[in-house]
Amino acid sequence: MKKTTIAVVCALGAMSSQTLAGTIVADARSNAMGNTGVVSSDYLLAPFHNPALGALHREDDDVGILLPALGVNVSDKDETVSTIDDAQSLYDRFENGSNTIVDEAELTKLLDDLEGDKPISVTGGANFAVAIPTRVVSVNLFAGGHTDVIASTEIVSSAGRTVEQRYNESAFEMIAFGVTEVGLSFAKSFEFGNHDIAFGISPKYQNLVTYSQRDSIDSFDLDNYDKSEVTESAFNLDLGMAWHSGPLRAGLALKNLFSQEINTQVGNYTYELNPQATVGFGYAGEFVAASVDFDLTKQKRFQQLADDTQFLRFGIEGNAWGWAQLRAGYEIDLEDTLENSITAGIGISPFDVVSLDLAGSYAGDNQFGASLNLAFTF
């Protein structure tokens, strides 16, 4: 029997170059601050949050290199992974002919537990960037991507079936969407009366891909995932603006201005990469930073599934003279697709040249995330 369960699907999401989902940017500083970023991101990570922030840099900033930012989030509300692993291990006895009445009762219970389980969701991401801030126009070359993986079981009724037949006729289904992109971000700040407003634009090339599989729980083999690959390419655009007055900021980010759709080979699912609009308000002081982000639009994701998300996010950061940072945040999914999350993290930035950021999120025992950044600024 192949021990290829949803746990391996989780590994696919973690090592894929999509993430925290489409709903979350792989950026440890942002992730620690409740996944805010519309006004709180720095110039190096601006293309992933709000391209206008590329213009909000210090006068002595010359070059920034992000190499890399990585993140993964996992949601398994009903502990489906461990239940399937237990069922697969127990079924070995049936294949060997050594099963007992107690084993049949235990396998029945495990299948009953799996029936009606909520889908498992995994997002993973990676980002890279090189920023050159100038007074004329700040430029940022960026690349990255994210993956959404959704896996679920379909357990057949026990009526008229032995427990062994029920196990073999029950199905496992996995669908995944990924997007990789590369682009250039341009930003400049202008003065209008007594107000400073930065504008940014990020044209980018995207490669969209889906994978899909459906098989019995016992026969599912993730090694064949690439046989269902469907790919499309597209041009897209991000826009942003940011008002700034001293430490006070307000901004608007428009991501993926041109909606894209791509189908799966198995199951006839459609993933929609729809435009996203988010507003942000914040304070960026020397020792304290705080921000609030609100999604004006829902993220649709798979059209056939009730997996829409729309977030309200809060974040705060304490900065110890540029050498170390302590961060915390809270995130609320107004669509109730994901549980509300508590986030936290630390940053270490000796001599303000090398920055290492770590972050984690927690929303109960079965929904968690982690991310890290390594950046160099000169």
C-alpha positions in Angstrom: 0.0 0.0 0.0 1.3 3.5 -0.9 1.6 5.7 2.2 0.8 8.8 0.1 -1.7 10.6 2.2 -2.8 14.2 2.6 0.4 14.8 4.6 2.3 14.5 1.3 -0.1 17.0 -0.2 0.8 19.4 2.6 4.5 18.9 1.7 3.6 19.8 -1.9 2.1 23.1 -0.8 5.1 23.8 1.5 7.8 23.3 -1.1 6.0 24.9 -4.0 7.2 28.3 -5.2 2.5 29.8 -3.8 1.4 30.6 -0.6 0.5 31.9 2.1 -1.9 31.6 -0.5 -3.1 33.6 -2.4 -4.5 35.4 0.6 -1.1 35.8 2.3 2.2 37.2 1.0 5.3 35.2 2.0 6.9 38.0 4.1 7.9 37.3 7.7 7.6 40.9 8.8 4.1 41.3 7.3 3.1 37.8 8.5 4.1 38.6 12.1 2.1 41.9 12.0 -1.2 40.2 11.2 -0.4 40.0 7.4 -0.7 43.8 7.1 1.5 45.5 4.5 -0.5 48.1 2.5 1.2 51.0 4.4 3.6 49.1 6.7 5.8 47.2 4.2 9.3 48.6 3.5 10.6 49.6 0.1 12.2 46.2 -0.6 9.0 44.2 -0.2 6.7 46.9 -1.7 5.9 45.0 -4.9 4.2 42.2 -2.9 2.0 44.6 -0.9 1.7 48.0 -2.4 4.1 49.2 -5.2 3.8 52.8 -4.1 5.8 52.0 -0.9 8.9 51.6 -3.1 9.2 55.4 -3.0 9.1 55.5 0.9 12.7 54.9 1.6 15.4 56.6 3.6 17.8 59.0 1.9 20.8 56.7 2.6 19.2 53.6 1.1 21.0 52.5 -2.0 20.3 48.9 -2.8 18.1 46.2 -1.2 18.2 42.4 -1.8 15.6 40.0 -0.6 17.0 36.4 -0.8 14.4 35.0 -0.1 11.1 35.2 1.8 9.4 31.9 2.4 6.1 31.0 4.0 3.6 28.2 4.5 0.1 27.9 6.1 -1.8 24.7 6.9 -5.4 24.3 7.9 -6.7 20.8 9.0 -9.7 21.6 11.2 -10.9 18.0 11.6 -7.5 16.3 11.9 -8.1 14.5 8.6 -4.4 13.8 8.0 -3.9 11.8 11.2 -7.2 10.0 10.7 -6.3 8.8 7.2 -2.9 7.7 8.3 -4.5 5.6 11.1 -7.0 4.1 8.6 -4.2 3.2 6.1 -2.1 1.6 8.8 -5.1 -0.4 10.1 -6.0 -1.5 6.6 -2.6 -3.3 6.3 -4.1 -6.0 8.5 -7.0 -6.5 6.1 -4.5 -6.9 3.2 -2.6 -9.4 5.2 -5.7 -11.3 6.2 -4.9 -10.8 9.9 -7.8 -8.4 10.7 -10.1 -9.1 13.7 -13.6 -8.0 14.6 -12.1 -5.2 16.7 -10.1 -4.0 13.6 -13.3 -3.9 11.6 -15.0 -1.8 14.3 -12.1 0.5 14.5 -11.9 1.0 10.7 -15.6 1.7 10.6 -15.1 4.3 13.3 -12.3 6.0 11.4 -14.3 6.1 8.2 -17.3 7.6 10.1 -14.9 10.2 11.5 -13.7 11.1 8.0 -17.3 11.5 6.7 -18.1 15.2 6.5 -14.6 16.4 7.4 -13.9 19.9 6.2 -11.3 20.2 3.4 -7.6 20.6 4.2 -6.1 23.8 2.9 -2.4 24.5 2.4 -0.7 27.6 1.0 2.9 28.1 0.4 5.0 30.9 -1.1 8.4 32.3 -2.0 9.5 35.8 -3.0 12.7 37.4 -4.3 13.5 41.0 -5.0 16.2 43.5 -5.8 15.4 47.2 -5.1 17.1 50.3 -6.3 15.6 53.4 -4.6 16.2 56.8 -6.1 14.7 60.3 -5.8 13.8 60.2 -9.5 12.0 56.8 -9.7 12.5 53.8 -7.4 12.8 50.5 -9.2 12.3 47.0 -7.9 12.9 43.8 -9.8 10.8 41.0 -8.2 9.8 37.4 -8.6 7.9 34.9 -6.6 4.7 32.9 -6.4 2.3 31.0 -4.3 0.2 27.8 -4.3 -3.2 26.9 -2.9 -3.8 23.2 -2.3 -7.2 21.9 -1.2 -7.6 18.2 -0.3 -10.7 16.3 0.8 -12.2 12.9 1.3 -15.5 11.5 0.0 -16.6 8.6 2.2 -19.3 6.3 0.8 -22.2 5.0 2.9 -21.9 1.8 4.9 -25.3 0.6 3.7 -24.9 -2.8 1.9 -21.1 -2.8 2.1 -18.5 -4.4 4.2 -16.1 -2.1 5.9 -13.4 -3.3 3.5 -15.6 -2.4 0.5 -16.4 0.9 2.0 -12.8 1.8 2.5 -11.8 0.8 -1.1 -14.8 2.7 -2.6 -14.1 5.9 -0.7 -12.2 8.5 -2.6 -9.6 11.2 -2.1 -9.5 14.3 -4.1 -6.8 17.0 -4.4 -6.8 20.2 -6.4 -4.1 22.8 -6.5 -3.5 26.2 -8.1 -0.2 27.9 -8.4 1.1 31.2 -9.9 4.6 32.3 -10.5 5.4 35.9 -11.6 8.2 38.2 -12.5 8.0 41.9 -12.9 9.3 45.4 -12.5 7.9 47.8 -9.9 8.2 51.6 -10.3 7.4 54.2 -7.6 7.6 57.9 -7.1 6.4 60.4 -4.5 4.8 63.7 -5.4 3.9 66.8 -3.4 0.3 68.1 -3.8 -0.1 71.2 -1.8 1.0 70.2 1.7 0.4 66.5 1.0 2.9 63.9 -0.1 1.5 61.0 -2.1 3.4 58.2 -3.6 2.2 56.2 -6.6 3.4 52.8 -7.8 2.9 50.5 -10.7 4.0 46.9 -11.2 3.7 45.3 -14.7 4.3 41.5 -14.4 4.3 38.3 -16.3 2.5 35.4 -14.7 2.4 31.6 -15.2 -0.7 29.9 -13.9 -0.9 26.2 -13.3 -3.4 23.7 -11.8 -3.0 20.1 -10.7 -5.9 17.7 -9.8 -6.3 14.1 -8.8 -9.0 11.8 -7.7 -8.6 8.1 -6.6 -9.4 5.7 -3.8 -7.9 6.5 -0.5 -5.6 3.5 -0.7 -4.5 3.9 -4.3 -3.8 7.6 -4.4 -0.3 8.4 -5.5 0.9 11.9 -5.4 3.9 11.0 -7.6 1.5 11.2 -10.6 0.3 14.8 -9.8 2.1 16.3 -12.8 0.1 14.2 -15.3 -2.8 16.5 -14.6 -0.9 19.7 -15.1 -2.7 22.6 -16.9 -0.8 25.8 -17.6 -1.5 29.2 -18.9 0.4 32.5 -19.1 -0.8 36.0 -18.7 0.2 39.7 -18.3 -1.1 41.5 -15.2 -0.7 44.7 -13.4 -0.6 46.0 -9.8 -1.3 49.6 -8.8 -0.8 51.4 -5.5 -0.9 54.8 -3.8 0.3 55.9 -0.3 -0.3 59.2 1.4 2.4 60.0 4.0 2.9 62.8 6.5 5.7 62.2 8.9 4.9 58.9 10.6 1.3 58.8 9.5 0.3 56.8 6.4 -2.8 55.8 4.4 -2.8 53.7 1.3 -4.6 51.7 -1.4 -3.3 48.6 -3.2 -4.9 47.1 -6.3 -3.5 43.7 -7.2 -4.0 41.6 -10.3 -6.0 44.2 -12.1 -6.8 41.8 -15.0 -8.9 38.8 -13.8 -7.6 35.4 -14.9 -9.2 31.9 -14.9 -7.8 28.5 -15.3 -9.5 25.1 -15.2 -8.3 21.7 -13.7 -8.0 18.6 -15.8 -9.9 16.4 -13.2 -13.1 17.5 -11.6 -13.8 20.5 -13.8 -12.8 23.1 -11.2 -12.1 26.7 -12.1 -9.7 28.9 -10.2 -10.3 32.6 -10.5 -7.4 35.0 -9.9 -9.6 38.1 -9.4 -8.6 41.7 -8.8 -7.9 42.6 -5.1 -8.4 46.0 -3.5 -7.1 46.6 0.0 -6.9 49.8 2.1 -4.5 50.4 4.9 -3.9 53.0 7.6 -0.8 53.1 9.9 1.8 54.8 11.9 5.5 54.3 11.1 7.5 55.8 13.9 11.2 55.3 14.8 10.5 52.9 17.7 6.8 51.8 17.1 4.8 51.0 14.0 1.2 50.0 13.8 -1.2 49.3 10.9 -4.7 48.2 9.9 -5.5 46.6 6.5 -9.0 45.9 5.2 -9.9 43.9 2.0 -12.5 45.8 0.0 -13.0 42.8 -2.2 -13.3 39.0 -1.6 -10.8 36.6 -3.0 -12.8 34.1 -5.0 -10.2 31.2 -5.5 -12.0 28.0 -6.7 -15.4 28.9 -8.1 -17.1 25.6 -7.2 -16.0 25.7 -3.6 -17.1 27.9 -0.7 -13.5 29.1 -0.1 -13.8 32.8 -0.5 -11.8 35.0 1.9 -11.9 38.6 3.0 -9.6 39.9 5.8 -9.5 42.6 8.4 -5.9 42.7 9.8 -4.1 44.5 12.6 -0.4 44.7 13.3 2.1 46.3 15.6 5.9 46.4 15.8 8.4 47.6 18.4 11.9 48.5 17.1 15.0 48.6 19.4 17.1 51.2 17.7 17.1 49.3 14.4 18.9 46.3 15.8 15.9 44.1 16.8 12.2 44.0 16.4 9.3 42.4 18.2 6.0 42.0 16.3 2.4 40.9 16.9 -0.9 40.9 15.0 -4.4 39.6 14.6 -6.3 38.6 11.4 -10.0 38.1 10.9 -11.5 36.3 7.9 -14.9 38.0 7.4 -16.1 35.0 5.3 -15.3 32.5 8.0 -13.5 30.2 5.6 -10.4 30.4 7.8 -10.2 30.7 11.6 -9.1 34.1 13.1 -5.3 34.0 13.6 -2.9 35.4 16.2 0.5 36.2 14.7 3.9 37.1 16.2 7.5 37.3 15.2 10.9 38.7 15.7 13.5 40.5 13.6 17.2 40.8 13.9 19.0 43.5 11.9 22.7 44.0 13.0 24.2 47.2 11.7 21.1 47.7 9.6 22.8 45.7 6.8 21.5 42.1 7.3 17.9 41.4 8.3 16.6 38.1 9.5 12.8 37.9 10.2 10.9 35.0 11.6 7.1 34.8 12.0 4.4 32.3 13.1 0.6 32.2 13.1 -1.8 30.2 15.2 -5.6 29.6 15.0 -6.0 26.5 17.0 -4.2 23.1 17.0 -5.0 22.5 13.3 -4.4 25.8 11.6 -0.9 27.3 11.7 1.8 29.0 9.6 5.4 30.0 9.6 7.7 32.2 7.5 11.1 33.7 7.3 12.9 36.5 5.4 16.6 37.1 4.7 17.4 40.5 3.3 20.5 42.7 2.7 20.4 46.5 2.5 23.3 48.8 1.5 
